[in-house]
Amino acid sequence: MPIGAATAAAGAITDLAIVLFAAKVGDEVFKRLHQPALIGEILAGLIVGPAVFGLVEPGEVLDVFAELGVVFILFWVGLETRLDEMREVGRPAALTGLAGVVLPFAGGFGLALALGESTETAIFLGAALSATSVGITSAVLDDLGALGTRAARTILGAAVIDDILALILVAVAVGIATEGGVDALSIAVTVGLAFGFVAFVSLGGERLIRARPGILEAPKFSESPLLPAVILCFALAAIAGEIGLAAVIGAFIAGLIVAETKDRHPIEEEVVPLYAFFAPFFFASIGIDLDLEALADAAGLLALVTVVAIATKLAGAWFGARGLTPSEASIVAVGMVPRGEVGIIVAGIGATAGVIDAEMFGAIVGMSILTTLLVPPLLRRLTGPS
Amino acid sequence: MPIGAATAAAGAITDLAIVLFAAKVGDEVFKRLHQPALIGEILAGLIVGPAVFGLVEPGEVLDVFAELGVVFILFWVGLETRLDEMREVGRPAALTGLAGVVLPFAGGFGLALALGESTETAIFLGAALSATSVGITSAVLDDLGALGTRAARTILGAAVIDDILALILVAVAVGIATEGGVDALSIAVTVGLAFGFVAFVSLGGERLIRARPGILEAPKFSESPLLPAVILCFALAAIAGEIGLAAVIGAFIAGLIVAETKDRHPIEEEVVPLYAFFAPFFFASIGIDLDLEALADAAGLLALVTVVAIATKLAGAWFGARGLTPSEASIVAVGMVPRGEVGIIVAGIGATAGVIDAEMFGAIVGMSILTTLLVPPLLRRLTGPS
């Protein structure tokens, strides 16, 4: 069985081993310092990545492992959530999602115009600021044992709404940037598909299971239901991606559906090792992809963008969640702040379309990471014993 | 969180979902037909791959998932094996490994010369025939609950010896093909490293744990020992690959080491979901990578090569294992027959070096797959109630 080194796969395993080892060390160190472990994992990625030692380069394989990391995080979060509990927070979640998009969009749009940027660039900055990365917040709340709270459910519901609205904004922004105008029909179709997907899968899937409680057992799987559940998760993640939503929204909905059957099929214990294995790649990749020089070049703009991003999201989400108790509304407002990989993806689309220059790109990426790093300690304080 | 579809990762998740779904269907169908499930998974890969529907193309990401599949299979097998039980079969394992390389090499070498091929080509065919893919046999024996038997331990030990000997053969073949001669020093260094690695890690690692039973607990990991164990597995797999051994040999040794601590750290239950998730990619990839046209073109040569491959490996391994009972020796002999991915890798190296033409390449690939498909039903019959 010779010459494993001759295959590309062997090199990839070396990279995966380095990232996993570094992330685990960062995790353990930060836990001992009583800091959020995921920040230790992000910094570990920064250290082994091109920014410091260059042991690991970004690439397709790491991207896929990172994406599966956040997919398994949201799948796990869906597993821990009951649909009827989500419905209880329907109104505050919808309001939070809406206000948490409108204000940041207005803030980003206004800031860009005030700085003398074009309308196209302004739309992209607005769209980047309106995004929410629910992966980070979910992982922190799970860590703190707070996933079952009303605030956590409001954040999750708001993230779904937020995602659909941000999809519209980016579709508009891309239309203007690449075709000089908006193709209303294609946007309407995309949005209709997105809403239809969420509604059909989450409501229809649940009804189907309620009406025929044995349906997931029907094929009489000879072993555990883990693989069928993971296949459902990947399939809905892929479909969500195909229609322009984030893959994690599909994974979350898959978790919700499987959760409705979990009394009969206990699979949570089997999902934990997959979550534990993949999630560190998601956090470490944020650090690996970080370009410190571009950040330094954009320091002034970065500061401005970050302040606007935090202030508008806090205000919008707080406003949307004001029907909850004040302490719940604070958790929701802070929990919606991280932009994570989502802001970076929007900036990347803008850069590809030629309407985001290098400095603005660096500022959006830096803002996405800063908001991601700031939130875990704050959330920990807000949910901890006061 | 928009435009997941814009990232390469989303496309990869679609591919992974298709492969996992197809493999699961193949698995379930073959179990109901009372056939080995892994053959169902290989055929499922064939059907979704370029050979039939072309839903999934081979690529780097699938290669890495396939490689991790066989890495987790061998890690699991190592976890299920105790070092002192391995030592009991040291002598038959060493003999089986040796005779299981010498005869197939001689057979392949002789066949190629008889067909009028060059000496270089003959060395490659001999090396390809001397390889053993222990992944398939391990999975079948695990399925049958026969991993703990003396025959299974003999196969595993023989596979390690076999791998080191095959490494020498391929190093010699590559040296002759690319430099027109053998660099004895570099081969000696490689082989020394390989033996040193196996001896140091498996014996030294175990002694260290015996001498300081708490060493794996020393860092007081805050959670389960799963990630440290997986990191050890990947690290040894990567090192094995770097020095020219198969990555799976490192994974197997890592499993052996972790097994010595498993009374204190029960991690088997946590490894099972990773094994269940990744292994189907290994089996399905064999089918995805299969080029039926090349096989058809090489049908005559394929038949010859396959007959020689089976006859020489059966005879050599049987001879080496003759110290065991006759029924154990039969299981060992059959269990050493699959060439799996290993024969394909050797053929690929030969093709890259320009000494294996398209027809010979097709024949070696076909032989690797045929030997892989033939063995599971035979092993099942040999180990089943007679």
Interface residues (C-beta under 8 A of the other chain):
Chain A: M1 P2 I3 G4 A5 A6 T7 A8 A9 A10 G11 A12 I13 T14 L16 A17 L20 F21 K24 E28 K31 E60 V61 D63 V64 A66 E67 L68 V71 A127 A131 T132 S133 V134 A159 D162 D163 A166 L167 L169 V170 A171 P219 F221 S222 E223 S224 L226 L227 P228 V230 I231 F234 A235 A237 A238 A240 G241 E242 I243 G244 L245 A246 A247 V248 I249 E269 E270 V271 V272 P273 L274 A276 F277 P280 V342 I345 V346 G348 I349
Chain B: M1 P2 I3 G4 A5 A6 T7 A8 A9 A10 G11 A12 I13 T14 L16 A17 L20 F21 K24 E28 K31 E60 V61 D63 V64 A66 E67 L68 V71 A127 A131 T132 S133 V134 A159 D162 D163 A166 L167 L169 V170 A171 P219 F221 S222 E223 S224 L226 L227 P228 V230 I231 F234 A235 A237 A238 A240 G241 E242 I243 G244 L245 A246 A247 V248 I249 E269 E270 V271 V272 P273 L274 A276 F277 P280 V342 I345 V346 G348 I349
